[in-house]
Amino acid sequence: MWDPAKYLTFADHRSRPFHELVARIGATDPRRVVDLGCGPGNLTETLPARWPEAVLEAFDSSPEMVAAARARGLDAHVADAATWTPAPDTDVVVTNAVLQWLPTHPDLLRRWVTELPAGAWLAMQVPGNFDGPSHSLVRELVRSGWNDTLGHVLRDQRPVLDPAGYADLLADCEVDAWETTYLQRLEGPDAVLEWITGTALRPIRATLDDQSWEAFRAELAPRLRAAYPQRSDGTTWFPFRRVFAVARVA
C-alpha cells in the first residue's frame, strides 16, 4: 500500500527530476499525453500547462495514489503499466520513478516504442541508487536477522540499467540518455529513514505488523545515521542518483 502523505513529505526533492525530464521532451502539439504512474497527481497536474490542448491520460497501480490524484481534480484511474497499451493518438508518454518496480520494464519499453506512432516521445526516469547505503544497509539488515520474514521481499537483481543500457535499448529511436546525482539536503531526525519509508521500504512495511515494523526501523535507524550523519544544523546530505532517457520514435 502506498501512503500519498508520506510520499509527499519530500515533494520538492521528488519533483525536480520530473521537471528536468519533461523539459527534454520536444513535443509541441501532442494529441494525447500519458502519465504512466501518476502517483498523487501533484506532478501530473503540471502537464496541461505545457500542453493545454492535449488529452491527458493518468493512471497508477495504487488505488490510494489514484484517490489522491482524483482529489486534485484529475481524471486518474487504476491500471497496471505492465499491461498498458498506448492509444493510437498517444504522442507523449511520461513515466517518472515507476519502472524500477517492474522487472520486465526493458521488454515493456521495447514494446511501447513499436506501438507508439511515428514522432511520439517516450520519457522515463528511474532512481539509480540501489547500490548506495540507503539500500545496501536494508539488504544487510534483512540478511542478518530478518531473512526468514523478509528475504522474499527484496530483489537480488539490479532493477534498473545505466544510461548506456537504456540508450542501447532504445537505439532504434532518437534517444537522449543521461544520469544525475542530486545532493539533497534533507531536514529532520532520521531524514534518510523517512525518505526511504515512503518508497523503498514500502514492501517491507506491507509485510510486517506494526510491532515488527517498529523493531525493524529501530535496527535500521542507527545504521543509516552512521552512513548519513546529521549536520550541526539538523540537516542531512543525501546523494541520490537518477537515470533518465528520452526517446523519439523514428
C-alpha positions in Angstrom: 0.0 0.0 0.0 1.2 3.5 -0.9 0.9 6.4 1.5 0.4 9.6 -0.5 1.0 11.8 2.5 4.3 10.1 3.3 5.4 10.2 -0.3 4.6 14.0 -0.5 6.7 14.7 2.6 9.7 15.3 0.3 7.6 16.6 -2.7 10.1 19.3 -3.6 13.1 16.8 -3.9 11.0 14.3 -5.7 9.6 16.8 -8.2 12.9 18.1 -9.6 13.8 15.0 -11.7 10.3 15.1 -13.2 10.6 18.7 -14.4 14.0 18.1 -15.8 12.8 15.0 -17.6 9.7 16.8 -19.1 11.9 19.7 -20.2 13.7 17.4 -22.6 10.5 16.4 -24.5 10.3 18.4 -27.7 6.6 17.8 -28.5 4.8 21.0 -29.4 1.2 20.0 -30.1 0.6 16.4 -28.9 -2.8 14.8 -29.2 -2.6 12.6 -26.1 -0.2 12.9 -23.1 0.1 9.9 -20.8 1.5 10.0 -17.2 2.2 6.4 -16.6 2.4 6.0 -12.8 0.9 9.4 -11.8 1.2 8.9 -8.1 -0.7 11.5 -6.0 -1.1 13.8 -9.1 1.0 16.7 -7.9 3.3 16.5 -10.9 0.7 15.3 -13.4 -1.3 18.5 -12.9 1.6 20.5 -14.3 1.3 18.7 -17.7 -1.8 20.6 -19.0 0.0 23.9 -18.6 2.7 22.6 -21.0 0.2 21.0 -23.4 -3.2 22.6 -22.9 -4.9 21.1 -26.0 -3.8 17.5 -25.3 -6.0 14.8 -23.8 -4.4 13.9 -20.5 -4.4 10.2 -19.5 -3.2 9.5 -16.0 -3.1 6.2 -14.1 -1.4 4.4 -11.3 -1.5 0.8 -9.9 -2.1 2.2 -6.4 -5.8 2.9 -5.5 -4.6 5.2 -2.7 -2.5 7.3 -5.1 -5.3 7.4 -7.7 -7.7 8.6 -5.0 -5.2 11.4 -4.1 -4.8 12.4 -7.7 -8.6 12.5 -8.3 -8.9 14.7 -5.2 -6.8 17.2 -7.2 -9.4 17.1 -10.0 -7.5 14.8 -12.3 -9.3 12.1 -14.2 -6.9 9.4 -13.0 -7.7 5.7 -12.9 -6.2 2.5 -11.6 -4.3 0.4 -14.2 -1.2 -1.7 -14.5 1.7 -0.4 -16.5 2.8 -3.9 -17.3 -0.4 -4.5 -19.4 -0.9 -0.9 -20.7 -1.1 -0.4 -24.4 -0.9 3.2 -25.9 -3.9 4.5 -27.7 -3.2 5.3 -31.4 -3.1 9.1 -30.7 -0.6 8.9 -27.9 2.2 11.4 -28.7 3.8 11.7 -25.3 4.4 9.2 -22.6 6.0 10.2 -19.3 6.9 7.6 -16.6 8.7 9.1 -13.6 10.2 6.8 -10.9 7.9 3.9 -11.8 9.7 1.4 -14.0 12.1 0.3 -11.2 9.2 -1.6 -9.7 8.7 -3.6 -12.9 11.4 -6.2 -13.5 10.2 -6.7 -17.1 10.4 -3.0 -18.0 13.1 -3.3 -20.6 10.7 -5.5 -22.6 7.9 -3.0 -22.0 10.0 -0.2 -23.4 10.8 -2.2 -26.5 7.1 -3.0 -27.0 5.9 0.6 -26.4 8.2 2.1 -29.0 6.8 -0.3 -31.6 3.2 0.6 -30.6 3.6 4.4 -30.4 3.0 6.4 -33.6 6.0 7.9 -35.5 7.3 11.0 -33.9 5.9 10.1 -30.4 8.0 10.9 -27.3 8.8 8.4 -24.5 10.4 9.9 -21.4 11.4 7.9 -18.4 13.3 8.4 -15.2 14.3 5.8 -12.5 16.2 6.0 -9.3 19.7 4.6 -9.6 20.9 4.5 -6.1 20.3 0.8 -5.4 24.0 0.3 -4.5 24.0 3.2 -2.1 23.9 2.8 1.7 20.2 3.7 1.8 19.5 0.4 0.0 22.5 -1.8 0.8 22.1 -1.4 4.5 18.5 -2.5 4.2 19.6 -5.7 2.4 22.3 -6.3 5.1 19.8 -5.9 7.9 17.4 -8.3 6.3 20.2 -10.9 5.8 21.4 -10.5 9.4 18.2 -11.3 11.2 15.1 -10.8 9.1 15.7 -13.1 6.2 13.0 -15.7 7.2 10.4 -12.9 7.3 11.6 -10.5 4.6 14.0 -12.5 2.3 11.3 -13.0 -0.3 10.5 -9.2 -0.4 13.9 -7.9 -1.6 15.0 -8.3 -5.2 18.5 -9.6 -5.7 18.8 -8.5 -9.4 19.7 -4.9 -10.4 16.3 -3.4 -11.1 17.5 -0.6 -13.5 20.0 -0.1 -16.3 22.6 2.6 -16.6 22.2 5.4 -19.3 24.1 3.4 -21.9 21.8 0.4 -21.3 18.7 2.5 -21.9 20.3 4.2 -24.9 21.1 0.8 -26.4 17.6 -0.5 -25.6 16.0 2.5 -27.4 18.7 2.8 -30.2 16.1 2.5 -33.0 14.7 5.9 -31.8 16.3 9.3 -31.5 17.5 8.9 -27.9 19.0 11.0 -25.2 20.1 9.2 -22.0 21.9 10.6 -19.0 22.3 10.4 -15.2 22.3 13.0 -12.5 23.3 12.7 -8.8 21.4 15.2 -6.7 22.9 16.2 -3.4 19.7 16.6 -1.5 19.6 18.4 1.9 17.0 16.6 4.0 15.6 18.1 7.2 14.7 16.5 10.5 15.8 13.5 12.5 16.4 10.2 10.7 15.7 12.0 7.5 17.1 9.2 5.2 15.0 6.7 7.0 11.9 8.8 6.5 12.8 9.3 2.8 13.0 5.6 2.1 10.0 4.8 4.2 7.9 6.4 1.5 9.4 4.4 -1.3 12.0 1.6 -0.9 10.7 0.3 2.4 7.1 0.2 1.3 7.1 -3.6 0.5 8.7 -4.3 3.9 6.2 -2.2 5.7 3.4 -4.0 3.9 4.8 -7.4 5.1 5.4 -6.6 8.8 2.8 -6.0 11.5 3.1 -2.7 13.5 5.3 -4.1 16.3 7.7 -5.8 13.8 7.8 -2.7 11.7 8.9 -0.5 14.6 11.5 -3.1 15.6 12.9 -3.1 12.0 13.1 0.7 11.9 14.8 0.7 15.3 17.5 -1.5 14.0 17.9 0.3 10.7 17.9 3.9 12.0 21.4 3.8 13.6 23.0 2.2 10.6 21.6 5.0 8.4 22.6 7.7 10.8 26.2 6.4 10.6 26.2 6.3 6.8 24.4 9.7 6.5 25.5 11.8 9.6 23.3 14.7 10.6 24.9 18.1 10.4 25.0 20.5 13.3 22.2 22.5 11.8 19.9 19.4 11.8 20.1 18.7 8.1 21.5 15.6 6.3 23.2 15.4 2.9 21.7 12.6 0.8 23.3 11.8 -2.6 20.6 10.5 -4.9 21.4 9.2 -8.4 18.8 9.3 -11.1 18.8 7.7 -14.6 17.0 9.4 -17.5 16.1 8.5 -21.1 14.1 10.4 -23.6 13.3 8.8 -27.0 11.5 10.0 -30.0 10.1 7.2 -32.2 11.6 7.2 -35.7 
